[in-house]
Amino acid sequence: MDRPSSSSPLPSLGLPTVAVVGLGTMGAGIAEVMARAGHEVIGIDTSDTAARRAVTALDQSTARAVERGRITEAERADTLARFRTFPDLQAAAEADLVIEVVNEQFEVKQAVFEALDLIVKPDAIIATGTNALSVTRLASHTSRPDRVLGLHFFAPAPAMKLVEVVSTVLTSPEATASVTALVRALGKEPVPVGDRPGFIADGLLFGYLNQAAAMYESKYATREDIDAAMRFGCGLPMGPLALLDLIGIDTAQTVLEAMYEASHDRLHAPAPILGQLAAAGLSGRKSGRGFYTYEAPGSETVVADASTPAVAGTADGTGPAIRNIRTVGVAGSGTMATGIAEVFAKAGYDVVLAARSQEKADQAVARLAKSLDRSVAKGRLTQEQRDATVARVTAAGSYDAFGDVDLAVEAVAEDLAAKQALFAALDRACKPGAVLATTTSSLPVIAIARATSRPRDVIGMHFFNPAPAMKLVEVVRTVLTGDDVHATVRAVCLKVRKHAVDCGDRAGFIVNALLFPYLNNAVKMVQENYATVADIDTAMKLGGGYPMGPFELLDVVGLDVSLAIEQVLHKEFRDPGLAPSPLLEHLVSAGCLGRKTGRGFREYARR
């Protein structure tokens, strides 16, 4: 049975009747959003249990809204009356908009679309909630491809503001405009995207999650350290492995398979561990076990299992000895060196801050004092604490002043030759038994250690900027680092109230190895004209919970710094998918380095 196609907008843009097919967690959430916004909602699911659960969810959420004074009891009754559930698709016959949210399997969705095409009104729009499958292919199985599009809500739908509106090459502009206006009227933020697996948010997110799974599978770092690194180092609300458990490992594998089929980018090829866990039924929270083990299926409470690390302080005392650290030397005079010196001084250590000249060292200590003054003004420190902290810091114009320090921390420019020269100087100046640490974020620590006669005393301590505020320190052992040196630095991190994570000596460690491929992929999206800088930043902040969008972050970090890190990652891992985007290279060549030059991916007012 053929239906004439139509390009007219939704017949009742103000309050159309919306059918939601599939009342799982996402479908029920979308139904709630629509009903609470005043739409007549037809919920369709063959499972009576799912239908009852969706009704209960709306009943409970509206009851909470009444308790909090957000709606009246009468408004609640009207909302509940607008939501009706049915067991078959025929109930969608009078809907103006149908949103399909069934299982993420193409054959299942295809069957639903073919059936709906014969049932719904000629001018109705059919939308799919897929985040991985081809909307264009689904549209081709109807007689109205101009009225088929994607509506990708994010879980939990009532709380998340982002909705990706997916137009295919066949979708009419009128249909897209009608649905976009509807999404905006819901109080959501519509972001227009084209039809490719993952769209914006998941297209960037799942590549990053896949890299994290591969990192864990290679035993480079523990699940706890990977998750803590991304939470404390990037300010993310959740670590990648915990997020995979929440999303569902089977779902993640499906999305990545679709992305790889479209891109043939090895970074999208699902990490084998995802397939292994999914095949074993260990799909995450919903099954009670994934990367972590949970109290019960569906629970968010993590319980200890065989992979849970021992609690600090429970050892029997047979571990490596910890060296006594009383005095710390910080080499450098820039922002990072000043911040690190502040961290140690506030924790009670005596600090020698040494630079290439006395003047530079004095200026650095003066900046440290101003930073503490701001903390006093904000009530974070008392004047007495500020004065005591400053008194612990001594400025020096030569590294010879490090003769009696127990720990020397280097924080100079990210240049291997410069760091090697400095470590050779520290080797001469520092006493035997002193720990020598580098803050490099991308260079091989072993190459720096080999510039000394004591490589077993050399380790990486990668602080994050601004050091006083950021809780993470990546502790980087080389193949020559002594066990006692590692144990000592872990103990120091604890004393300065930083969260230490262990990393092997390879490019990017944990954070940059996961962060910069994600940033690079965002640049590729713009380069390919798939989405705008503004839309990508919006999608990642609203859909992924990121504190900054990728382009905001790139401009803050500096495009030259970002390019250098991406080049190091590409050189180390030799993966074509890690090759820096030509657009990033062109901007750096043009001197557009971000906020520090007034122009990067955006333009900034000169100070």
VEXVEXGU-261187 format. One record per residue (C-alpha): x, y, z; residue number from 1; residue in three letters. Coordinates in steps of 0.2 Angstrom, whole numbers, plus 5000, padded with zeros to 4 digits. Each point is the difference from the previous one (the first is absolute). Example, Ala and Ser with C-alpha at 12.3 -4.5 7.8 and 13.67 -1.06 7.14 Angstrom:
BEGIN
NODE:5062:4978:5039:1:ALA $
NODE:5006:5017:4997:2:SER $
//
This chain:
BEGIN
NODE:5000:5000:5000:1:MET $
NODE:5008:5016:4994:2:ASP $
NODE:4997:5017:5009:3:ARG $
NODE:5003:5017:4991:4:PRO $
NODE:5014:5009:5008:5:SER $
NODE:4998:5017:5007:6:SER $
NODE:5011:5015:5004:7:SER $
NODE:4988:5009:5011:8:SER $
NODE:5005:5004:5018:9:PRO $
NODE:4993:4991:5015:10:LEU $
NODE:4981:5004:5000:11:PRO $
NODE:5000:5006:5018:12:SER $
NODE:5016:5007:5004:13:LEU $
NODE:4995:5006:5017:14:GLY $
NODE:4993:4984:5008:15:LEU $
NODE:5002:4985:4987:16:PRO $
NODE:4995:4983:5005:17:THR $
NODE:5016:4990:5003:18:VAL $
NODE:5002:4981:5000:19:ALA $
NODE:5015:4992:5008:20:VAL $
NODE:5003:4982:4994:21:VAL $
NODE:5010:4991:5013:22:GLY $
NODE:4998:5004:5019:23:LEU $
NODE:5017:4995:5006:24:GLY $
NODE:5010:5012:5011:25:THR $
NODE:5003:5012:4985:26:MET $
NODE:4982:4999:4993:27:GLY $
NODE:4992:5002:5017:28:ALA $
NODE:5011:5015:5003:29:GLY $
NODE:4995:5008:4983:30:ILE $
NODE:4982:4996:5003:31:ALA $
NODE:5001:5009:5017:32:GLU $
NODE:5009:5016:4992:33:VAL $
NODE:4986:5001:4987:34:MET $
NODE:4985:4997:5012:35:ALA $
NODE:5007:5013:5012:36:ARG $
NODE:5002:5013:4986:37:ALA $
NODE:4981:4998:4996:38:GLY $
NODE:5000:4988:4986:39:HIS $
NODE:4988:4985:4998:40:GLU $
NODE:5011:4985:5001:41:VAL $
NODE:4997:4983:4994:42:ILE $
NODE:5012:4987:5007:43:GLY $
NODE:5002:4984:4991:44:ILE $
NODE:5008:4984:5006:45:ASP $
NODE:4997:4982:4998:46:THR $
NODE:5005:4997:5018:47:SER $
NODE:4987:5004:5013:48:ASP $
NODE:5013:5001:5013:49:THR $
NODE:5010:5013:4990:50:ALA $
NODE:4984:5010:4998:51:ALA $
NODE:4995:4999:5018:52:ARG $
NODE:5018:5006:5005:53:ARG $
NODE:4999:5015:4989:54:ALA $
NODE:4983:5005:5007:55:VAL $
NODE:5007:4998:5018:56:THR $
NODE:5015:5010:4996:57:ALA $
NODE:4989:5015:4994:58:LEU $
NODE:4989:4998:5015:59:ASP $
NODE:5015:5001:5012:60:GLN $
NODE:5009:5014:4991:61:SER $
NODE:4985:5011:4999:62:THR $
NODE:4996:4996:5019:63:ALA $
NODE:5018:5006:5004:64:ARG $
NODE:4997:5016:4989:65:ALA $
NODE:4984:5004:5011:66:VAL $
NODE:5010:4997:5016:67:GLU $
NODE:5013:5013:4994:68:ARG $
NODE:4987:5012:4995:69:GLY $
NODE:5004:5000:4981:70:ARG $
NODE:4982:4994:4995:71:ILE $
NODE:4983:5000:5008:72:THR $
NODE:4990:4984:5003:73:GLU $
NODE:4989:5005:4986:74:ALA $
NODE:5014:5001:4988:75:GLU $
NODE:5006:4984:5006:76:ARG $
NODE:4984:4992:4996:77:ALA $
NODE:4999:5007:4983:78:ASP $
NODE:5017:4994:4996:79:THR $
NODE:4996:4982:5005:80:LEU $
NODE:4984:5001:4990:81:ALA $
NODE:5010:5004:4984:82:ARG $
NODE:5010:4984:5001:83:PHE $
NODE:4992:4985:4994:84:ARG $
NODE:5008:4983:4996:85:THR $
NODE:4996:4987:4987:86:PHE $
NODE:5007:4983:4995:87:PRO $
NODE:5001:5002:4981:88:ASP $
NODE:5005:5012:4987:89:LEU $
NODE:4983:5003:4993:90:GLN $
NODE:4998:5013:5015:91:ALA $
NODE:5011:5011:4991:92:ALA $
NODE:4988:5003:4986:93:ALA $
NODE:4995:5018:5005:94:GLU $
NODE:5017:5005:5006:95:ALA $
NODE:5009:5016:4992:96:ASP $
NODE:5017:4994:5005:97:LEU $
NODE:5006:4982:5004:98:VAL $
NODE:5016:4998:5009:99:ILE $
NODE:5007:4982:4999:100:GLU $
NODE:5011:4994:5015:101:VAL $
NODE:5001:4981:4998:102:VAL $
NODE:5015:4989:5001:103:ASN $
NODE:5015:5006:4991:104:GLU $
NODE:4999:4987:4986:105:GLN $
NODE:4997:5005:4982:106:PHE $
NODE:4989:4986:4996:107:GLU $
NODE:4989:5004:5015:108:VAL $
NODE:4999:5018:4996:109:LYS $
NODE:4997:4997:4982:110:GLN $
NODE:4985:4989:5004:111:ALA $
NODE:4993:5014:5011:112:VAL $
NODE:5002:5013:4986:113:PHE $
NODE:4992:4989:4987:114:GLU $
NODE:4985:4997:5011:115:ALA $
NODE:4999:5018:5005:116:LEU $
NODE:5000:5006:4982:117:ASP $
NODE:4984:4991:4997:118:LEU $
NODE:4992:5006:5015:119:ILE $
NODE:5003:5018:5004:120:VAL $
NODE:4993:5015:4991:121:LYS $
NODE:5008:5006:4983:122:PRO $
NODE:5006:5016:5008:123:ASP $
NODE:5007:4992:5016:124:ALA $
NODE:5019:5001:5003:125:ILE $
NODE:5009:4984:5006:126:ILE $
NODE:5015:5002:5010:127:ALA $
NODE:5013:4987:5007:128:THR $
NODE:5009:5001:5016:129:GLY $
NODE:5015:4991:4993:130:THR $
NODE:5018:5006:5004:131:ASN $
NODE:5009:4987:4990:132:ALA $
NODE:4989:4994:4985:133:LEU $
NODE:4998:5008:4983:134:SER $
NODE:4984:5012:5000:135:VAL $
NODE:5001:5000:4981:136:THR $
NODE:4999:4981:4999:137:ARG $
NODE:4985:5000:5012:138:LEU $
NODE:4992:5014:4989:139:ALA $
NODE:5002:4990:4984:140:SER $
NODE:4988:4987:5007:141:HIS $
NODE:4986:5012:5000:142:THR $
NODE:4990:5009:4987:143:SER $
NODE:5004:5017:5009:144:ARG $
NODE:5019:5002:5001:145:PRO $
NODE:4997:5019:5000:146:ASP $
NODE:4991:4998:5017:147:ARG $
NODE:5012:4989:5009:148:VAL $
NODE:5014:5007:5011:149:LEU $
NODE:5010:4996:5016:150:GLY $
NODE:4996:5007:5017:151:LEU $
NODE:5014:4995:5012:152:HIS $
NODE:4996:5003:5018:153:PHE $
NODE:5012:4997:5013:154:PHE $
NODE:4997:4990:5016:155:ALA $
NODE:4992:5005:5012:156:PRO $
NODE:4989:5009:4987:157:ALA $
NODE:4990:5011:5013:158:PRO $
NODE:5017:5007:5007:159:ALA $
NODE:5011:5001:4984:160:MET $
NODE:4998:5015:4990:161:LYS $
NODE:5008:4994:4984:162:LEU $
NODE:4991:4993:4985:163:VAL $
NODE:5009:4996:4984:164:GLU $
NODE:4988:5003:4985:165:VAL $
NODE:5006:4989:4986:166:VAL $
NODE:4995:5004:4982:167:SER $
NODE:5004:4989:4986:168:THR $
NODE:5003:5005:4982:169:VAL $
NODE:4982:4996:4997:170:LEU $
NODE:4992:5009:5015:171:THR $
NODE:4990:5015:4995:172:SER $
NODE:5006:5017:5008:173:PRO $
NODE:4982:5002:5006:174:GLU $
NODE:5000:4984:5010:175:ALA $
NODE:5016:5005:5007:176:THR $
NODE:4994:5017:5005:177:ALA $
NODE:4984:4994:5008:178:SER $
NODE:5009:4987:5011:179:VAL $
NODE:5014:5012:5004:180:THR $
NODE:4986:5013:5006:181:ALA $
NODE:4992:4986:5010:182:LEU $
NODE:5016:4995:5009:183:VAL $
NODE:5004:5019:5004:184:ARG $
NODE:4982:5001:5007:185:ALA $
NODE:5004:4986:5012:186:LEU $
NODE:5013:5010:5008:187:GLY $
NODE:5014:4990:4991:188:LYS $
NODE:5015:5005:4990:189:GLU $
NODE:4998:4993:4982:190:PRO $
NODE:5016:4998:4991:191:VAL $
NODE:4999:4996:4981:192:PRO $
NODE:5011:4986:4994:193:VAL $
NODE:5002:4989:4984:194:GLY $
NODE:4997:4981:4999:195:ASP $
NODE:5016:4991:5006:196:ARG $
NODE:5002:4988:5014:197:PRO $
NODE:5001:5008:5017:198:GLY $
NODE:4996:5017:4993:199:PHE $
NODE:5010:5013:5010:200:ILE $
NODE:4999:4996:5019:201:ALA $
NODE:5001:4981:4998:202:ASP $
NODE:5012:5001:4985:203:GLY $
NODE:5013:5008:5011:204:LEU $
NODE:4995:4992:5016:205:LEU $
NODE:5001:4982:4995:206:PHE $
NODE:5017:5001:4991:207:GLY $
NODE:5006:5006:5017:208:TYR $
NODE:4992:4987:5010:209:LEU $
NODE:5007:4987:4988:210:ASN $
NODE:5017:5006:5002:211:GLN $
NODE:4998:4999:5019:212:ALA $
NODE:4994:4982:4999:213:ALA $
NODE:5015:4996:4989:214:ALA $
NODE:5012:5008:5013:215:MET $
NODE:4992:4990:5014:216:TYR $
NODE:5001:4984:4989:217:GLU $
NODE:5019:5003:4997:218:SER $
NODE:5002:5000:5019:219:LYS $
NODE:5008:5018:4998:220:TYR $
NODE:4990:5006:5015:221:ALA $
NODE:4987:4994:5012:222:THR $
NODE:4982:5004:4997:223:ARG $
NODE:5000:5010:5016:224:GLU $
NODE:5015:5011:4994:225:ASP $
NODE:4993:5002:4983:226:ILE $
NODE:4983:5006:5006:227:ASP $
NODE:5008:5011:5014:228:ALA $
NODE:5012:5008:4987:229:ALA $
NODE:4986:5006:4989:230:MET $
NODE:4989:5006:5014:231:ARG $
NODE:5014:5010:5009:232:PHE $
NODE:5010:5004:4985:233:GLY $
NODE:4986:5006:4989:234:CYS $
NODE:4986:5004:5012:235:GLY $
NODE:4989:4987:4992:236:LEU $
NODE:4985:4994:5010:237:PRO $
NODE:5004:4982:4998:238:MET $
NODE:5015:4989:4995:239:GLY $
NODE:4999:4991:4983:240:PRO $
NODE:4999:4983:5006:241:LEU $
NODE:4986:5004:5013:242:ALA $
NODE:4991:5009:4986:243:LEU $
NODE:5001:4985:4988:244:LEU $
NODE:4993:4989:5014:245:ASP $
NODE:4986:5013:5002:246:LEU $
NODE:4996:5001:4981:247:ILE $
NODE:5001:4981:4998:248:GLY $
NODE:5016:4992:4993:249:ILE $
NODE:4989:4991:4987:250:ASP $
NODE:4993:5016:4994:251:THR $
NODE:5017:5008:4999:252:ALA $
NODE:5006:4986:4989:253:GLN $
NODE:4985:5002:4988:254:THR $
NODE:5003:5019:4999:255:VAL $
NODE:5019:4997:4996:256:LEU $
NODE:4997:4986:4988:257:GLU $
NODE:4988:5012:4990:258:ALA $
NODE:5013:5014:5001:259:MET $
NODE:5014:4989:4994:260:TYR $
NODE:4990:4994:4986:261:GLU $
NODE:4998:5018:4994:262:ALA $
NODE:5017:5007:5004:263:SER $
NODE:5012:4985:4999:264:HIS $
NODE:5010:5009:5013:265:ASP $
NODE:5009:4988:5011:266:ARG $
NODE:4996:5011:5015:267:LEU $
NODE:4982:4995:4998:268:HIS $
NODE:5003:4982:4998:269:ALA $
NODE:4993:4993:5017:270:PRO $
NODE:5013:4995:5012:271:ALA $
NODE:4999:4981:5002:272:PRO $
NODE:4996:5001:5018:273:ILE $
NODE:4983:5008:4996:274:LEU $
NODE:4995:4985:4989:275:GLY $
NODE:5007:4988:5014:276:GLN $
NODE:4990:5008:5014:277:LEU $
NODE:4984:5002:4989:278:ALA $
NODE:5001:4981:4995:279:ALA $
NODE:5002:4995:5018:280:ALA $
NODE:4984:5010:5004:281:GLY $
NODE:5010:5012:5011:282:LEU $
NODE:4992:5016:4992:283:SER $
NODE:5003:5012:5015:284:GLY $
NODE:4988:5006:5013:285:ARG $
NODE:4985:4993:4992:286:LYS $
NODE:5007:4982:5002:287:SER $
NODE:5009:5004:5017:288:GLY $
NODE:5017:4998:4993:289:ARG $
NODE:5011:5008:4986:290:GLY $
NODE:5017:5008:5003:291:PHE $
NODE:4994:5002:5018:292:TYR $
NODE:4989:4988:5011:293:THR $
NODE:4984:5007:5007:294:TYR $
NODE:4989:4996:5015:295:GLU $
NODE:4986:4994:4989:296:ALA $
NODE:4995:5001:4981:297:PRO $
NODE:4994:5018:4998:298:GLY $
NODE:5009:5006:5015:299:SER $
NODE:5012:5015:4999:300:GLU $
NODE:5009:4994:5016:301:THR $
NODE:5018:4993:4996:302:VAL $
NODE:5006:4985:5011:303:VAL $
NODE:5017:4993:5002:304:ALA $
NODE:5005:4986:4989:305:ASP $
NODE:5017:4991:4995:306:ALA $
NODE:5006:5015:4990:307:SER $
NODE:4997:5013:5014:308:THR $
NODE:5017:5007:5007:309:PRO $
NODE:5004:4998:5018:310:ALA $
NODE:4996:5015:5011:311:VAL $
NODE:5015:5011:5004:312:ALA $
NODE:5007:4997:5017:313:GLY $
NODE:4996:4981:5001:314:THR $
NODE:5016:4993:4995:315:ALA $
NODE:5010:4990:5012:316:ASP $
NODE:5015:5011:4999:317:GLY $
NODE:5011:4990:4988:318:THR $
NODE:4998:5012:4986:319:GLY $
NODE:5014:5011:4994:320:PRO $
NODE:5007:5013:5012:321:ALA $
NODE:4995:5018:4998:322:ILE $
NODE:5013:5014:4999:323:ARG $
NODE:4998:5014:5012:324:ASN $
NODE:4995:5016:4991:325:ILE $
NODE:5002:5016:5009:326:ARG $
NODE:5006:5013:4987:327:THR $
NODE:4994:5002:4982:328:VAL $
NODE:5009:5008:4986:329:GLY $
NODE:4989:5007:4986:330:VAL $
NODE:5010:5004:4984:331:ALA $
NODE:4991:5013:4989:332:GLY $
NODE:4992:5017:5001:333:SER $
NODE:4984:4998:4989:334:GLY $
NODE:4982:4997:5005:335:THR $
NODE:5002:4982:5003:336:MET $
NODE:5016:5001:5010:337:ALA $
NODE:4992:5014:5011:338:THR $
NODE:4984:4990:5003:339:GLY $
NODE:5010:4984:5005:340:ILE $
NODE:5011:5010:5012:341:ALA $
NODE:4984:5007:5008:342:GLU $
NODE:4993:4982:5001:343:VAL $
NODE:5015:4994:5010:344:PHE $
NODE:5002:5015:5011:345:ALA $
NODE:4981:5000:5005:346:LYS $
NODE:5003:4982:5005:347:ALA $
NODE:5014:5005:5012:348:GLY $
NODE:5015:4996:4990:349:TYR $
NODE:5015:5012:4999:350:ASP $
NODE:5002:5005:4982:351:VAL $
NODE:5014:5006:4989:352:VAL $
NODE:4993:5008:4984:353:LEU $
NODE:5015:5002:4988:354:ALA $
NODE:5001:5008:4983:355:ALA $
NODE:5013:5005:4987:356:ARG $
NODE:5002:5017:5009:357:SER $
NODE:4996:5007:5017:358:GLN $
NODE:4989:5012:4992:359:GLU $
NODE:4989:4987:4992:360:LYS $
NODE:4999:4990:5017:361:ALA $
NODE:4995:5016:5010:362:ASP $
NODE:4986:5003:4987:363:GLN $
NODE:4994:4983:5002:364:ALA $
NODE:4999:5001:5019:365:VAL $
NODE:4991:5016:4998:366:ALA $
NODE:4987:4992:4989:367:ARG $
NODE:4998:4986:5013:368:LEU $
NODE:4997:5013:5013:369:ALA $
NODE:4987:5008:4990:370:LYS $
NODE:4991:4984:4997:371:SER $
NODE:5000:4997:5019:372:LEU $
NODE:4993:5018:5002:373:ASP $
NODE:4985:4995:4989:374:ARG $
NODE:4997:4984:5010:375:SER $
NODE:5000:5011:5016:376:VAL $
NODE:4988:5012:4991:377:ALA $
NODE:4988:4985:4996:378:LYS $
NODE:5001:4994:5018:379:GLY $
NODE:5010:4984:4996:380:ARG $
NODE:5015:5005:5010:381:LEU $
NODE:5003:5011:5015:382:THR $
NODE:5013:5014:4999:383:GLN $
NODE:5011:4990:5013:384:GLU $
NODE:4999:4984:4988:385:GLN $
NODE:5005:5011:4985:386:ARG $
NODE:5014:5008:5009:387:ASP $
NODE:5007:4983:5006:388:ALA $
NODE:4998:4993:4983:389:THR $
NODE:5010:5014:4992:390:VAL $
NODE:5013:4999:5013:391:ALA $
NODE:5004:4982:4995:392:ARG $
NODE:5005:5004:4983:393:VAL $
NODE:5017:5006:4995:394:THR $
NODE:5004:5007:4983:395:ALA $
NODE:5017:4995:4992:396:ALA $
NODE:5009:5006:4984:397:GLY $
NODE:5009:4983:4998:398:SER $
NODE:4996:4982:5001:399:TYR $
NODE:5015:4998:5012:400:ASP $
NODE:4988:5005:5014:401:ALA $
NODE:4993:4983:4998:402:PHE $
NODE:5014:4992:5009:403:GLY $
NODE:4990:4995:5015:404:ASP $
NODE:4983:4997:4993:405:VAL $
NODE:4992:4982:5002:406:ASP $
NODE:4989:5002:4984:407:LEU $
NODE:5004:5011:4985:408:ALA $
NODE:4985:5003:4988:409:VAL $
NODE:5004:5007:4983:410:GLU $
NODE:4987:5011:4992:411:ALA $
NODE:5008:5008:4985:412:VAL $
NODE:4995:5001:4981:413:ALA $
NODE:4994:4984:4992:414:GLU $
NODE:5016:4997:4990:415:ASP $
NODE:5010:4984:5002:416:LEU $
NODE:5017:5008:4997:417:ALA $
NODE:4996:5014:5013:418:ALA $
NODE:4994:4987:5013:419:LYS $
NODE:5015:4988:4997:420:GLN $
NODE:5012:5015:5003:421:ALA $
NODE:4991:5005:5016:422:LEU $
NODE:5000:4982:5006:423:PHE $
NODE:5019:4999:4997:424:ALA $
NODE:5001:5016:5011:425:ALA $
NODE:4989:4993:5013:426:LEU $
NODE:5010:4984:5000:427:ASP $
NODE:5016:5010:5005:428:ARG $
NODE:4991:5011:5012:429:ALA $
NODE:4989:4989:5010:430:CYS $
NODE:5006:4988:5014:431:LYS $
NODE:5000:4981:4999:432:PRO $
NODE:4983:4993:5004:433:GLY $
NODE:4991:5015:4994:434:ALA $
NODE:4984:4996:4989:435:VAL $
NODE:5000:5009:4983:436:LEU $
NODE:4983:5003:4992:437:ALA $
NODE:4995:5007:4983:438:THR $
NODE:4983:5007:4997:439:THR $
NODE:5000:4996:4981:440:THR $
NODE:4983:4996:4992:441:SER $
NODE:5006:4992:4984:442:SER $
NODE:5019:4997:5000:443:LEU $
NODE:5008:4983:5004:444:PRO $
NODE:5005:5000:5018:445:VAL $
NODE:5014:4987:4997:446:ILE $
NODE:5008:5012:4988:447:ALA $
NODE:5001:5013:5013:448:ILE $
NODE:5006:4988:5014:449:ALA $
NODE:5014:4994:4989:450:ARG $
NODE:5007:5018:5000:451:ALA $
NODE:5005:4996:5018:452:THR $
NODE:5011:4987:5009:453:SER $
NODE:4986:4995:5011:454:ARG $
NODE:4985:4994:4989:455:PRO $
NODE:4992:4990:5014:456:ARG $
NODE:4997:5016:5009:457:ASP $
NODE:4991:5008:4986:458:VAL $
NODE:4981:5000:4998:459:ILE $
NODE:4986:5010:4992:460:GLY $
NODE:4988:5011:5010:461:MET $
NODE:4988:5007:4988:462:HIS $
NODE:4990:5014:5008:463:PHE $
NODE:4985:5008:4992:464:PHE $
NODE:4998:5018:4997:465:ASN $
NODE:4996:5010:5011:466:PRO $
NODE:5010:4989:5012:467:ALA $
NODE:4992:5007:5016:468:PRO $
NODE:4982:4996:4994:469:ALA $
NODE:5002:4984:4990:470:MET $
NODE:5000:4984:5011:471:LYS $
NODE:5009:4988:4988:472:LEU $
NODE:5018:4995:4999:473:VAL $
NODE:5005:4987:4987:474:GLU $
NODE:5015:4990:5008:475:VAL $
NODE:5010:4993:4986:476:VAL $
NODE:5012:4986:5003:477:ARG $
NODE:5014:4996:4988:478:THR $
NODE:5007:4982:4998:479:VAL $
NODE:5014:5006:5011:480:LEU $
NODE:4991:5010:5013:481:THR $
NODE:5003:4992:5018:482:GLY $
NODE:4985:4993:5010:483:ASP $
NODE:5005:5011:5014:484:ASP $
NODE:5000:5016:4989:485:VAL $
NODE:4982:4995:4994:486:HIS $
NODE:4994:4997:5018:487:ALA $
NODE:5008:5016:5006:488:THR $
NODE:4991:5011:4986:489:VAL $
NODE:4983:4991:5003:490:ARG $
NODE:5002:5005:5019:491:ALA $
NODE:5005:5018:4995:492:VAL $
NODE:4984:5001:4989:493:CYS $
NODE:4990:4995:5015:494:LEU $
NODE:5007:5013:5011:495:LYS $
NODE:4998:5014:4988:496:VAL $
NODE:4981:4994:4998:497:ARG $
NODE:5002:4995:4982:498:LYS $
NODE:4992:4984:4992:499:HIS $
NODE:5014:4990:4993:500:ALA $
NODE:4998:4988:4985:501:VAL $
NODE:5013:4988:4994:502:ASP $
NODE:5006:5001:4982:503:CYS $
NODE:5013:4991:4989:504:GLY $
NODE:5012:5010:4991:505:ASP $
NODE:4991:5002:4983:506:ARG $
NODE:4994:5015:4990:507:ALA $
NODE:4985:5009:5008:508:GLY $
NODE:5000:4990:5016:509:PHE $
NODE:4981:4998:5004:510:ILE $
NODE:4992:5017:4998:511:VAL $
NODE:5008:5007:4984:512:ASN $
NODE:5000:4983:4992:513:ALA $
NODE:4981:5000:5001:514:LEU $
NODE:4996:5018:4999:515:LEU $
NODE:5010:5006:4985:516:PHE $
NODE:4993:4987:4987:517:PRO $
NODE:4983:5006:5006:518:TYR $
NODE:5004:5018:4997:519:LEU $
NODE:5008:4995:4983:520:ASN $
NODE:4984:4991:4995:521:ASN $
NODE:4990:5016:5004:522:ALA $
NODE:5012:5010:4989:523:VAL $
NODE:4997:4987:4986:524:LYS $
NODE:4981:5002:5001:525:MET $
NODE:5002:5019:4997:526:VAL $
NODE:5013:4997:4986:527:GLN $
NODE:4987:4988:4992:528:GLU $
NODE:4986:5013:5001:529:ASN $
NODE:4990:4988:5010:530:TYR $
NODE:4996:5012:5014:531:ALA $
NODE:5005:5017:5006:532:THR $
NODE:5012:5005:5015:533:VAL $
NODE:4985:5007:5010:534:ALA $
NODE:4989:4985:4997:535:ASP $
NODE:5014:4987:5005:536:ILE $
NODE:5004:5010:5016:537:ASP $
NODE:4982:5000:5004:538:THR $
NODE:4997:4982:4997:539:ALA $
NODE:5015:4994:5011:540:MET $
NODE:4995:5012:5014:541:LYS $
NODE:4981:4996:5000:542:LEU $
NODE:5001:4982:4994:543:GLY $
NODE:5016:4994:5008:544:GLY $
NODE:5001:5010:5016:545:GLY $
NODE:5017:5007:4995:546:TYR $
NODE:5005:5016:5009:547:PRO $
NODE:5006:5008:4984:548:MET $
NODE:4997:4996:4982:549:GLY $
NODE:5015:4993:4990:550:PRO $
NODE:5003:5017:4991:551:PHE $
NODE:4999:5010:5016:552:GLU $
NODE:5013:4988:5007:553:LEU $
NODE:5011:5000:4985:554:LEU $
NODE:5001:5019:5000:555:ASP $
NODE:5004:5000:5019:556:VAL $
NODE:5013:4987:4999:557:VAL $
NODE:5008:5008:4984:558:GLY $
NODE:4999:4993:4983:559:LEU $
NODE:5019:4999:4998:560:ASP $
NODE:5001:4990:5017:561:VAL $
NODE:4985:4989:4994:562:SER $
NODE:5009:4997:4983:563:LEU $
NODE:5016:4995:5008:564:ALA $
NODE:4992:4987:5012:565:ILE $
NODE:4990:4993:4985:566:GLU $
NODE:5016:4999:4990:567:GLN $
NODE:5008:4990:5014:568:VAL $
NODE:4986:4988:5002:569:LEU $
NODE:5000:4997:4981:570:HIS $
NODE:5018:4997:5000:571:LYS $
NODE:5000:4988:5015:572:GLU $
NODE:4984:4989:4995:573:PHE $
NODE:5002:5002:4981:574:ARG $
NODE:4981:4999:4998:575:ASP $
NODE:4993:5010:4985:576:PRO $
NODE:4985:5005:5010:577:GLY $
NODE:5011:5010:5012:578:LEU $
NODE:5008:5011:4986:579:ALA $
NODE:4997:5018:5004:580:PRO $
NODE:4986:5008:4990:581:SER $
NODE:5006:5011:4986:582:PRO $
NODE:4989:5014:5006:583:LEU $
NODE:5009:5000:5017:584:LEU $
NODE:5016:5001:4991:585:GLU $
NODE:4995:5014:4989:586:HIS $
NODE:4994:5010:5014:587:LEU $
NODE:5016:4998:5009:588:VAL $
NODE:5010:5005:4985:589:SER $
NODE:4989:5015:4998:590:ALA $
NODE:5005:5005:5018:591:GLY $
NODE:4982:4997:5006:592:CYS $
NODE:5004:4992:5017:593:LEU $
NODE:4985:5003:5010:594:GLY $
NODE:4996:5012:5014:595:ARG $
NODE:5018:5005:5002:596:LYS $
NODE:5001:5008:4983:597:THR $
NODE:4982:5006:4999:598:GLY $
NODE:4995:4987:4987:599:ARG $
NODE:4998:4982:4999:600:GLY $
NODE:4984:4991:4995:601:PHE $
NODE:4992:5016:5007:602:ARG $
NODE:5005:5018:5001:603:GLU $
NODE:5003:5008:5017:604:TYR $
NODE:5002:5018:5005:605:ALA $
NODE:5018:5005:5003:606:ARG $
NODE:5004:5005:5018:607:ARG $
//
